[in-house]
Amino acid sequence: MSQSELLQKEFISVAELMQLFDISRATAQRLLKSGEVVNSKLGGKIIIPTRPLREKFGL
């Protein structure tokens, strides 16, 4: 999925975050744990709203 397609979604997964920023799982987990990337849990799955990403990183 392309960057623009990912950013059109309301929420993305950790795997999609990794793809979007070309980062490792460890880096993604660090960003989530530190709160740099806003996230929530839904049924045990981490979801990441794309609006804060677009605003924070100017995407």
Secondary structure as GFF3:
##gff-version 3
##sequence-region A 1 59
A	DSSP	alpha_helix	3	8	.	.	.	ID=ss1
A	DSSP	beta_strand	11	12	.	.	.	ID=ss2
A	DSSP	alpha_helix	14	21	.	.	.	ID=ss3
A	DSSP	alpha_helix	25	34	.	.	.	ID=ss4
A	DSSP	beta_strand	40	42	.	.	.	ID=ss5
A	DSSP	beta_strand	45	49	.	.	.	ID=ss6
A	DSSP	alpha_helix	50	57	.	.	.	ID=ss7
###
